[in-house]
Amino acid sequence: MAISRMVGARVKRKEDPRLITGTGNYVDDIKLHDMQHLAVLRSPHAHARIKGINTTKAAVLPGVLAVLTGGDIKRMSEPLPTFPLVEGLKTPDHPAMAVEQVNHLGEAVAAVVARDRYVARDALDLIEVEYETLPAVVDVEKAMAEGGPLVHADLGTNVAYRMEVGTDVEEAFREAEVVVKQRMRNQRLVPNPLENRGVLAHYEQGPGTLTVWTSTQIPHMLRGTYATLLRLPEQRVRVVAPDVGGGFGCKLNTYPEDIITAVAAMTVRKPVKWIEDRSEGFLATSHGRDQVADVEAAAKKDGTITGLRFRIVADLGAYNQLFTPLVPTLTGAMASGCYKVPNIKAEVIGVYTTKTSVDAYRGAGRPEAAYYLERIVDMVADELGLDPADVRRKNFIAPTSFPYSTPTGQVYDSGDYELTLNRALEMAHMTRLREEQAKARAEGRYLGIGISTYVEICGIGGWESATVRVDQTGKATVLTGSSPHGQGQETSFAQVAADELGLPLDDVLVLHGDTSVVATGVGTFGSRAMAVGGGAVVMSTTKVKEKAKQIASHMMEARPDDVVYSEGRIYVKGHAEKGLTLAEVAAAAWAGADLPPDTEPGLEATSHFNPPGATFPFGAHIAVVEIDPESGALKLLRYIAVDDCGTPINPLLIDGQVHGGIAQGIGQALYEEAIYDESGQLITGSLLDYALPNASMVPVYEMDRTETPTPNNPMGAKGVGEAGTIGAAAAVVNAAVDALSSLGVRHVDMPLKPEKLWRLIQSSRAEAR
């Protein structure tokens, strides 16, 4: 009986039953015998010297096992790492706990280990810390000025690096028929996954083995970091990522609490758990975005863009975490977007401030690039009196131009950008929409239509591993180095393996996240899981099928070249009815009694897929908004998204990823903003002050997709986890500016809060009187 193809099918997630019934296993669900609890004392100052710490009262509180300070942590660990991926980077030491100086609000200065969380919290109040406050460094542009206060005095500057990508653009701007300039801002965001970070560490003194359960996107990378920082052999470190309740990039790091918890467990010789509360998450988990950019476009009067120039100043926060310096460089790298602009130059400047570190956050540099580019393209269209869609079409890279090398150094794999835009415009019924807009304006209503087209880079981060094992019953297990946190890889990877092996979906089990089960891996970030991890699965299934054919040919006394593998059966060409099932071959393989010469027993294979290049998904989004002139409130009336992520593995999972990504892009456009005052205090430090979008704030999405496979992996899949976020913010802001264009509004910085829009409307009305 033929087995239904799984790749391309809308299969419900295999992991959902345990997650939606409350039987999932998150870090805080794990309880070990004699487990102790850790609480962290955090600096109330953004910048200060530590003059002294008195832990005497806390140490004698009943139930307290240990009080740790920066000196204790320093003796047992190395400073936290960053990837030195930016040339000329000046990077400060980043101790897991402050020793002499704190450099951002919420930096760890002491920790208590106690029998329960309540005692540990009470003990924090008994620790006395004497601080000498230093000037806060909050404004990123002032931080660059000579003679101002320094975050890290030993560096002699707050500028971490300067880099340029692209070409010489001076001639393009000299010869331009029109030049459009705009300063733009990508405000600082707080990731806020549903599950906060958490760590449970257990150190077994006898064998000297450290086991850590943690909410992470990168268990294997974290294992190596633990080994290096704690001076342990890597084979003595085990990291387990159980169910992870969202990450959005902020769980792509080694954090101070990871090391503090491990040191605490090694100190008290008992299991120690730390669970972050939401307030700690605002203070100490990495933030996202936070850039100021000066953007210029040179163009001809027909809308052809001949040059682009970017000066991007990125607020890195106080320290470099794993990818902190890299993220802004992705903004420069993706400054070409969908367009064949011949002359592009991007200067990127990373700057230290006394704020929480910025690192990867859904899209990581690419939403920033798409926002700048799509805003300036709209401004070119407005300056020239042209249709924004027509300007985009005129400048799109042609489908016949791929692979396409951009002026910023990227090689795009494949694309048909006009196809997605045309489909989105068709779905929007643009002619009718413009008629409705004209009617609304005649009635004094502010209706706006915004277009955003984007291309992003995925499949980054190098190789990924997969082991595929077919047991003697004919069932398959996939061991993947990818580590999901909401993407549904237990389902999508099973779909790929099921199709490759010709098995029913339920006969494939996907395991991940435990470094003692999966030997090697890189992790899940940058929309790489399917594009890279899926490629490793295909490589391993191919090896398994080849071995199965060899064994079957021996069993059937046939030439290997005459043997066919199809839908889980192996047979001699022309004699399908006499073949063997995969289960029969697997049973023989594991028995090992009668195998071909030089053939090892078993039926499994391990692969490390290292793709030849990145993948570049793309799409077109359209937002329709109306702004209330009396309150400034913006209502999203419609949202259309047409995305292309290559070959779709599971359309249901794709829709879910795009839905969530759009919501986060809408959140940045309209609601979210992390605000520090002049003293470095975070005044949006909780969900009482930091607005996240909810279901009532987003419309029902109208979605479609096109399919342009990539040649850079065997599935043709490009990645989709960040697509919605990259397309959404610019579409919404473009729509809002379009709504207010009759008032002379050319640009509004995010977030588009009602008060900001109301003031624009009122000032424009006043000027018109």
C-alpha positions in Angstrom: 0.0 0.0 0.0 1.4 3.4 -1.0 2.2 5.8 1.8 1.0 9.3 1.6 3.7 12.0 1.0 4.3 13.9 4.1 6.5 16.8 2.8 4.1 19.6 1.8 1.2 18.2 4.0 -0.5 20.3 6.6 0.3 17.9 9.5 -0.6 18.9 13.0 2.4 19.1 15.4 3.3 15.8 17.0 4.6 17.7 20.1 1.4 19.6 20.7 -0.6 17.1 22.8 1.9 17.2 25.6 2.3 20.9 25.4 -1.3 21.9 25.4 -2.3 19.4 28.0 0.3 20.6 30.5 2.3 17.4 30.4 5.4 19.1 28.8 8.6 19.2 30.8 10.1 22.6 31.2 13.1 23.5 33.4 11.0 24.5 36.3 9.1 21.2 36.2 12.3 19.3 36.9 12.9 18.5 40.5 15.9 16.6 41.9 16.5 15.2 45.4 17.8 17.7 47.8 17.6 20.5 45.2 18.5 24.0 46.4 17.4 27.3 45.0 19.4 30.3 43.8 18.5 34.0 43.9 20.5 36.8 42.4 21.2 40.2 43.9 21.2 42.8 41.2 22.7 46.3 41.0 20.2 49.2 41.5 22.6 51.4 39.6 23.4 51.6 35.9 27.0 52.4 36.5 28.9 52.2 39.8 32.0 51.0 41.6 31.5 48.3 44.2 33.2 49.6 47.3 32.3 46.7 49.6 29.9 43.8 50.1 28.8 42.5 53.5 27.2 39.1 53.3 27.4 38.2 57.1 23.7 38.6 57.9 22.6 36.7 54.8 25.0 33.8 55.4 23.6 33.0 58.9 19.9 33.2 57.9 18.4 29.7 58.6 18.1 27.7 55.4 20.9 29.5 53.5 23.7 27.2 52.3 26.0 29.7 50.6 26.4 33.3 49.6 28.5 34.0 46.5 30.1 37.2 45.4 32.0 38.2 42.3 35.4 37.1 43.7 34.0 33.6 44.3 32.7 33.3 40.8 35.9 34.7 39.3 38.0 32.1 41.0 36.0 29.3 39.5 35.2 30.6 36.0 36.5 32.5 33.1 34.8 35.6 31.7 31.8 35.1 29.4 32.6 34.7 25.7 31.7 36.5 22.5 32.3 35.4 19.0 35.0 37.7 17.6 33.3 38.0 14.2 33.9 41.7 13.7 37.3 43.0 12.7 38.8 45.5 15.1 36.3 44.7 17.8 37.2 46.2 21.2 35.6 43.9 23.8 35.7 44.2 27.6 35.9 41.4 30.0 32.4 40.2 30.9 32.5 38.5 34.3 29.6 36.3 35.2 29.2 38.4 38.4 30.5 41.9 38.9 33.7 42.2 40.9 34.7 45.8 41.1 32.2 47.7 38.9 28.6 47.3 37.6 27.9 48.5 34.1 24.2 48.2 33.7 21.0 48.1 35.8 20.4 44.6 37.1 23.9 43.3 36.7 24.6 40.4 39.2 26.6 41.4 42.3 25.9 38.5 44.7 23.9 35.2 44.8 22.3 33.2 47.6 21.8 29.4 47.6 19.0 28.3 50.0 16.6 25.5 50.7 13.8 27.3 48.8 13.2 30.4 46.7 11.6 32.3 49.6 14.5 32.0 52.0 16.9 32.9 49.1 14.9 36.0 48.3 14.8 37.0 52.0 18.5 36.6 52.3 19.1 39.0 49.4 17.6 41.8 51.5 20.3 41.1 54.2 23.3 41.7 51.8 24.8 45.1 52.2 26.5 46.6 49.2 28.3 50.0 49.2 28.4 51.7 45.8 30.1 54.7 44.4 27.9 55.8 41.5 29.4 56.7 38.2 27.9 58.7 35.3 25.4 56.7 33.2 26.0 56.4 29.5 22.5 56.2 28.0 22.4 58.2 24.7 24.3 56.2 22.1 25.3 59.2 20.0 26.6 61.2 23.0 28.5 58.1 24.0 30.6 58.4 20.8 31.7 62.0 21.7 35.3 62.6 22.8 35.7 63.4 26.5 32.5 61.9 27.8 32.1 59.3 30.4 33.3 55.8 29.5 31.5 52.5 30.2 34.8 50.6 30.3 37.6 53.0 31.1 40.3 50.4 30.1 39.1 50.5 26.4 39.6 54.3 26.2 36.5 54.6 24.1 32.8 53.6 24.0 33.1 52.7 20.3 33.3 48.9 20.0 34.0 48.9 16.3 33.4 50.7 13.0 33.0 48.8 9.8 32.0 49.5 6.2 30.5 47.3 3.5 29.6 48.0 -0.1 30.9 50.2 -2.8 31.8 53.8 -3.5 28.6 55.7 -3.8 29.8 59.3 -4.3 29.4 59.4 -8.1 25.8 58.0 -7.8 24.8 60.8 -5.4 26.6 63.5 -7.5 24.7 62.4 -10.6 21.3 61.7 -8.9 18.3 63.6 -10.2 16.8 63.3 -6.7 18.2 62.6 -3.3 16.0 61.6 -0.4 17.4 61.6 3.2 15.8 60.4 6.5 17.0 59.7 10.0 15.3 56.6 11.3 15.2 54.7 14.6 14.7 51.0 15.5 13.8 51.3 19.1 15.1 48.9 21.8 12.8 45.9 22.4 12.5 43.3 25.2 12.0 39.7 23.8 9.6 38.4 26.5 9.2 34.6 25.6 6.4 32.9 27.4 8.8 30.9 29.5 11.5 32.8 31.3 15.0 31.6 31.4 15.9 28.9 33.9 18.9 26.7 34.9 19.2 23.6 37.0 22.7 22.4 37.6 23.9 19.2 39.3 27.6 18.5 39.9 28.6 14.9 40.8 31.8 15.2 42.7 33.0 11.6 42.2 33.1 11.5 38.5 33.4 15.2 38.2 30.4 15.5 35.9 28.3 18.6 35.5 24.7 18.2 34.2 22.7 21.3 33.4 19.1 21.5 32.4 18.4 24.9 30.8 16.0 26.8 28.6 18.3 27.3 25.7 18.4 27.3 21.9 22.0 26.0 21.7 22.6 23.1 24.1 25.7 21.8 22.3 27.3 25.2 22.0 26.5 25.8 25.7 28.2 22.5 26.6 31.4 23.7 25.1 31.1 27.1 26.8 30.5 25.5 30.2 33.6 23.3 29.7 35.8 26.2 28.7 34.6 28.7 31.3 34.5 26.2 34.2 37.7 24.5 33.2 36.1 21.1 32.8 36.6 18.3 30.2 33.8 18.7 27.7 32.9 15.0 27.9 32.2 15.6 31.6 29.5 18.2 30.8 26.0 17.3 29.8 23.5 20.0 28.8 19.8 19.3 28.4 17.3 21.6 26.8 13.9 20.1 27.7 10.7 21.7 26.4 11.6 25.4 25.8 8.8 27.9 25.9 10.0 30.3 23.2 13.3 32.0 22.6 13.2 34.6 19.8 17.0 34.7 19.9 17.3 35.8 23.6 18.0 32.2 24.6 20.9 32.1 22.2 23.5 32.9 24.7 25.7 32.0 27.7 24.3 34.2 30.5 25.9 35.1 33.8 23.2 33.0 35.6 24.2 29.9 33.6 27.7 30.1 35.2 26.6 31.3 38.6 24.1 28.4 39.0 26.8 25.9 37.9 29.4 27.4 40.3 26.8 27.3 43.1 26.1 23.6 42.5 29.8 22.8 42.5 30.2 24.8 45.7 27.4 23.3 47.8 27.6 19.9 46.1 23.8 19.7 45.7 21.6 20.4 42.7 20.8 24.1 42.4 18.0 25.7 40.4 17.5 29.3 39.3 14.3 30.5 37.6 14.2 34.0 36.3 11.2 36.1 37.1 9.7 38.5 34.6 11.3 41.6 36.2 14.7 40.0 36.0 14.1 39.1 32.4 13.5 42.8 31.6 16.8 43.7 33.4 19.2 40.9 32.6 18.0 39.0 29.5 19.4 40.5 26.2 17.3 43.1 24.4 16.8 43.6 20.7 17.2 46.2 17.9 18.2 49.7 19.3 19.7 51.4 16.2 19.7 55.0 14.8 20.3 55.2 11.1 20.8 58.0 8.6 19.6 56.7 5.3 20.0 58.3 1.8 18.8 57.3 -1.6 19.9 58.6 -4.9 17.4 58.1 -7.7 16.4 59.1 -11.2 13.1 60.8 -11.9 11.6 57.5 -13.3 12.1 55.9 -9.9 15.3 54.0 -10.6 17.4 53.9 -7.4 21.1 54.4 -8.3 22.7 54.6 -4.9 22.0 53.9 -1.2 24.0 55.2 1.8 23.5 54.1 5.4 25.2 55.2 8.6 24.0 52.9 11.3 24.8 53.5 15.0 24.0 50.5 17.1 23.6 50.6 20.9 25.3 47.3 22.1 24.6 47.8 25.7 27.2 47.2 28.4 28.8 44.0 27.2 29.2 41.7 24.2 27.3 38.5 24.5 27.7 35.7 21.9 26.4 37.6 18.9 26.1 41.2 20.2 28.7 42.7 17.8 27.5 40.6 14.8 23.8 41.5 14.8 24.2 45.1 13.6 26.6 44.0 10.8 23.7 41.9 9.4 21.8 45.2 8.9 24.6 46.4 6.7 24.9 43.0 5.0 21.2 43.0 4.0 21.1 46.7 3.0 20.4 45.7 -0.7 17.1 44.1 0.1 15.2 43.0 -3.0 16.8 45.7 -5.2 19.4 45.8 -8.0 20.9 49.0 -6.7 24.5 49.1 -8.1 26.0 51.4 -5.5 25.5 50.8 -1.8 27.6 51.7 1.1 26.8 51.0 4.8 28.8 52.2 7.7 28.0 50.3 11.0 29.2 51.6 14.3 28.8 49.6 17.5 28.7 51.6 20.7 28.8 50.6 24.4 26.3 52.1 26.8 25.3 51.4 30.4 22.2 49.3 29.4 21.4 45.7 29.1 23.3 44.0 26.2 21.6 43.8 22.9 21.8 40.5 21.0 19.8 38.4 18.6 16.0 39.1 18.6 13.8 37.6 16.0 15.3 38.7 12.7 18.5 39.9 14.3 19.6 42.8 12.1 17.4 41.9 9.1 14.2 43.6 10.3 16.2 46.8 10.8 17.6 46.6 7.3 14.2 46.0 5.7 12.7 48.8 7.7 15.2 51.4 6.6 15.1 50.3 3.0 11.3 50.0 2.7 10.8 53.4 4.3 13.3 55.1 2.0 11.8 53.4 -1.1 8.4 54.8 -0.1 10.0 58.2 0.4 11.5 58.1 -3.1 8.1 57.2 -4.5 6.5 60.1 -2.6 9.2 62.6 -3.7 8.7 61.6 -7.3 4.9 61.3 -7.2 5.1 57.6 -8.2 3.2 54.5 -7.1 5.2 52.7 -4.4 4.6 49.4 -6.0 5.9 50.6 -9.4 9.1 51.9 -7.8 9.7 48.5 -6.3 9.0 46.7 -9.5 11.4 49.0 -11.4 14.2 48.2 -9.0 13.6 44.5 -8.3 16.4 42.0 -9.1 15.2 40.0 -12.1 14.4 36.3 -11.6 17.0 35.5 -14.3 19.8 37.2 -12.4 20.3 34.5 -9.7 22.7 33.7 -8.1 23.0 37.4 -7.5 25.9 39.1 -5.8 25.0 42.2 -3.9 27.2 45.2 -3.4 27.3 44.4 0.3 28.9 41.0 -0.2 25.9 38.6 -0.2 25.1 36.0 -2.8 21.4 35.5 -3.1 20.4 32.0 -4.1 17.1 32.4 -5.9 14.1 34.7 -6.0 11.1 36.1 -7.9 10.3 39.2 -6.0 7.7 40.7 -8.4 5.7 37.5 -8.2 5.1 37.9 -4.5 4.3 41.6 -4.8 1.8 41.0 -7.6 0.1 38.3 -5.7 -0.2 40.5 -2.6 -1.6 43.4 -4.6 -4.1 41.1 -6.3 -5.2 39.8 -2.8 -5.5 43.4 -1.6 -7.6 44.5 -4.6 -5.4 47.6 -4.7 -7.4 49.6 -7.2 -10.5 49.3 -5.1 -8.5 50.0 -2.0 -7.2 53.3 -3.5 -10.7 54.2 -4.4 -11.8 53.6 -0.8 -8.9 55.7 0.4 -9.9 58.6 -1.8 -13.4 58.4 -0.5 -12.2 58.3 3.1 -10.0 61.3 2.6 -12.9 63.2 1.2 -14.8 62.4 4.4 -11.9 63.6 6.6 -10.8 60.1 7.5 -7.1 59.0 7.6 -6.9 55.7 5.7 -3.5 54.4 4.8 -2.0 51.6 2.7 1.6 50.4 3.2 3.7 48.0 1.2 6.8 46.2 2.3 8.9 43.8 0.3 11.8 42.0 1.9 14.6 39.5 1.5 16.3 37.9 4.5 19.3 35.7 5.1 18.8 32.3 6.7 20.6 29.0 7.1 23.6 30.7 8.7 25.8 29.4 11.5 27.7 26.7 9.7 27.0 22.9 9.8 24.4 20.9 11.6 24.3 17.2 12.5 21.7 14.4 12.3 21.8 10.7 13.0 19.1 8.5 11.5 18.7 5.0 13.0 16.3 2.3 11.7 15.7 -0.3 14.5 15.0 -4.0 14.0 11.3 -3.3 13.9 11.6 -1.0 11.0 10.9 2.2 13.0 13.2 5.2 12.6 14.7 7.6 15.2 16.2 10.9 14.1 18.7 12.5 16.4 19.2 16.2 15.5 21.6 18.8 16.7 18.9 21.4 16.0 17.1 22.4 19.2 13.5 23.6 18.8 11.7 26.1 21.0 8.4 26.3 19.2 9.2 25.7 15.6 7.7 22.2 15.4 10.8 20.3 14.4 9.6 17.1 16.0 7.0 17.1 13.2 8.8 18.7 10.2 11.9 16.6 10.6 9.7 13.5 11.0 8.0 14.5 7.7 11.3 14.7 5.9 12.6 11.4 7.2 9.3 9.6 6.7 9.2 10.6 3.0 12.9 9.7 2.5 12.5 6.3 4.1 9.0 5.6 2.9 7.6 5.2 6.4 4.4 6.3 8.1 4.9 9.5 10.0 4.1 7.8 13.3 7.0 5.4 12.7 9.6 8.3 13.0 10.7 9.6 16.4 12.7 12.9 16.6 15.0 13.4 19.6 16.9 16.6 20.3 18.2 18.9 23.0 20.3 16.4 25.2 24.0 16.4 24.5 24.3 12.9 26.0 21.8 11.6 23.4 22.7 13.7 20.4 26.5 13.8 20.2 27.1 17.0 18.3 25.1 20.0 17.1 25.0 23.7 16.6 21.5 24.7 17.5 18.4 26.6 16.3 18.7 30.2 15.3 18.7 32.4 12.2 15.9 30.3 10.7 18.5 27.5 10.1 16.8 24.4 11.5 15.2 23.1 8.3 17.6 24.7 5.8 20.7 23.1 7.6 19.4 20.6 10.1 16.9 19.2 7.6 19.8 18.8 5.1 21.6 16.7 7.6 18.5 14.5 8.0 18.3 13.9 4.2 22.1 13.1 4.1 21.7 10.5 6.8 18.5 8.9 5.3 20.3 8.7 2.0 23.2 6.8 3.6 20.7 4.5 5.4 18.9 3.7 2.2 22.1 2.9 0.4 23.2 0.5 3.2 19.7 -1.0 3.2 20.0 -1.6 -0.6 23.4 -3.3 -0.1 22.1 -5.6 2.6 18.9 -6.4 0.6 20.8 -7.2 -2.6 22.9 -9.7 -0.6 19.8 -11.2 0.9 18.1 -11.5 -2.5 21.3 -12.6 -4.2 21.0 -9.7 -6.7 23.4 -7.1 -8.0 23.3 -3.8 -5.9 22.8 -1.9 -9.1 19.6 -3.9 -9.9 18.0 -3.1 -6.5 15.4 -0.4 -6.1 14.4 1.4 -2.8 10.9 2.7 -3.0 8.3 3.6 -0.3 10.0 1.6 2.4 10.6 -1.5 0.3 13.6 -2.9 -1.5 13.3 -5.1 -4.5 14.9 -6.1 -7.8 13.9 -4.0 -10.8 10.8 -5.5 -12.4 10.0 -7.7 -9.4 8.4 -5.3 -6.8 6.1 -8.0 -5.5 9.1 -10.1 -4.3 10.9 -7.4 -2.4 11.8 -6.9 1.2 10.4 -4.4 3.7 12.7 -2.0 5.5 11.8 -3.8 8.7 13.0 -7.1 7.3 16.3 -5.6 6.1 16.8 -3.7 9.4 16.2 -6.9 11.4 18.9 -8.6 9.3 21.2 -5.7 9.7 21.0 -5.7 13.5 21.3 -9.5 13.7 24.6 -9.1 11.8 24.9 -12.8 11.0 24.7 -12.8 7.2 25.8 -9.4 5.8 27.8 -8.5 2.7 31.6 -8.6 3.1 33.0 -5.6 5.0 29.6 -4.4 6.1 29.2 -3.4 9.8 26.0 -4.6 11.6 23.3 -2.1 12.2 21.3 0.4 10.1 22.1 3.9 11.0 24.1 6.9 9.7 25.4 10.2 11.0 25.9 13.3 8.9 27.1 16.8 9.3 25.6 19.0 6.6 27.6 22.1 5.8 25.6 24.1 3.2 27.4 25.8 0.3 25.7 29.1 1.1 23.0 30.8 2.9 19.3 30.9 1.8 17.4 34.0 1.1 13.6 33.8 1.7 11.5 36.8 0.6 8.0 38.2 0.4 5.6 41.1 0.1 3.4 42.4 2.9 0.6 45.0 2.7 -1.0 46.8 5.7 -4.2 48.8 5.7 -4.7 51.1 8.6 -7.0 53.9 9.8 -6.0 56.6 12.3 -8.5 58.3 14.5 -7.9 62.0 14.2 -9.4 62.7 17.7 -7.3 60.2 19.6 -4.4 59.2 17.3 -5.3 55.5 17.8 -4.3 53.4 14.8 -6.4 50.5 13.8 -5.1 47.7 11.6 -7.9 47.0 9.2 -6.2 44.4 7.0 -2.9 42.6 6.7 -1.9 40.7 3.6 1.3 38.6 3.5 2.7 36.6 0.6 5.9 34.9 1.6 8.3 32.5 -0.2 10.4 30.2 1.9 11.3 27.8 -0.9 9.9 24.3 -0.8 7.3 24.2 2.0 7.7 21.2 4.3 4.6 21.8 6.4 2.3 24.7 5.4 0.6 24.6 8.8 3.9 25.2 10.6 4.8 27.9 8.1 1.5 29.7 8.7 2.1 29.6 12.5 5.6 31.0 12.2 4.4 33.8 9.9 1.5 34.6 12.1 3.7 35.0 15.2 6.4 36.9 13.3 3.9 39.4 12.0 2.5 40.0 15.5 6.0 40.8 16.7 6.6 43.1 13.8 3.3 44.9 14.6 4.4 45.0 18.2 7.5 47.0 17.3 5.6 49.2 14.9 2.9 50.2 17.3 3.4 49.3 20.9 6.8 48.1 22.2 9.7 50.3 23.5 12.3 49.8 26.2 13.0 53.3 27.7 15.8 54.2 30.0 16.0 57.5 31.8 19.1 59.7 32.0 20.4 57.8 35.1 20.1 54.5 33.3 17.0 53.3 35.1 14.7 51.2 32.9 11.3 52.9 33.3 9.5 50.3 31.2 10.7 47.4 33.4 7.5 45.3 33.6 4.5 44.4 31.5 2.6 47.2 33.3 4.8 49.7 31.4 5.9 47.7 28.3 3.1 47.0 25.9 2.9 43.7 24.0 0.3 43.1 21.3 -2.6 40.8 22.1 -5.1 39.0 19.8 -7.4 42.0 19.8 -4.7 44.2 18.3 -4.0 42.2 15.2 -6.4 41.6 12.3 -7.2 38.2 10.6 -4.2 37.7 8.3 -4.8 37.2 4.6 -1.9 34.9 3.5 -0.5 33.1 0.5 2.9 31.9 -0.6 5.0 31.3 -3.7 7.6 28.6 -4.1 11.1 29.3 -5.2 13.4 26.5 -4.1 17.0 27.1 -3.0 19.8 25.1 -4.6 21.7 25.2 -1.3 20.1 22.2 0.4 18.5 19.0 -0.8 15.0 20.0 0.3 14.9 23.4 -1.4 13.7 24.9 1.9 14.8 28.4 2.8 13.5 29.0 6.3 10.6 31.0 7.6 10.9 31.6 11.4 11.7 35.3 11.1 10.0 36.2 7.9 6.9 37.8 9.3 8.8 40.1 11.7 11.1 41.3 8.8 8.2 42.3 6.6 5.7 43.7 9.1 7.1 46.8 10.8 7.8 48.7 7.5 4.4 47.7 6.1 2.6 49.2 9.1 4.7 52.3 9.3 4.4 52.9 5.6 0.6 52.6 5.9 0.5 55.1 8.8 2.6 57.6 6.9 0.4 57.1 3.8 -2.6 57.8 6.0 -1.2 61.1 7.2 0.5 62.1 3.9 -2.3 64.6 3.1 -1.2 66.5 6.3 2.4 66.7 5.0 3.8 63.9 7.2 6.8 62.2 5.6 8.0 60.0 8.4 7.2 58.9 11.9 9.5 56.9 14.1 8.3 53.7 15.8 6.5 52.9 18.0 3.4 54.7 16.5 1.7 55.4 19.9 -1.6 57.2 19.8 -0.2 60.3 21.6 2.6 60.7 19.0 0.2 60.4 16.1 -2.3 62.7 17.8 0.3 65.4 18.2 1.3 65.1 14.6 -2.3 65.5 13.5 -2.9 68.5 15.8 0.3 70.3 14.8 -0.4 69.7 11.1 -3.9 71.1 11.5 -2.6 74.1 13.4 -0.1 74.9 10.7 -2.9 74.6 8.0 -5.1 77.2 9.8 
